[in-house]
Amino acid sequence: MGQRPSHVKPPQHLSKSPPVPKPAPAAPATDPLDPTRYGDWERKGVAVDF
């Protein structure tokens, strides 16, 4: 991400954005037949990946 040019200033009323929280690590799947194990999703009982 580039730097803002020095002549461009943010509005006075604009507050600083809070830092974006880091996502929690995913827990490994314990069920060997879990459809999300390989990045697939289940919809109405059918595993799909797109």
Rosetta blueprint (number, residue, H / E / L):
1 M L
2 G L
3 Q L
4 R L
5 P L
6 S L
7 H L
8 V L
9 K L
10 P L
11 P L
12 Q L
13 H L
14 L L
15 S L
16 K L
17 S L
18 P L
19 P L
20 V L
21 P L
22 K L
23 P L
24 A L
25 P L
26 A L
27 A L
28 P L
29 A L
30 T L
31 D L
32 P L
33 L L
34 D L
35 P H
36 T H
37 R H
38 Y H
39 G L
40 D L
41 W E
42 E E
43 R E
44 K L
45 G L
46 V E
47 A E
48 V E
49 D L
50 F L
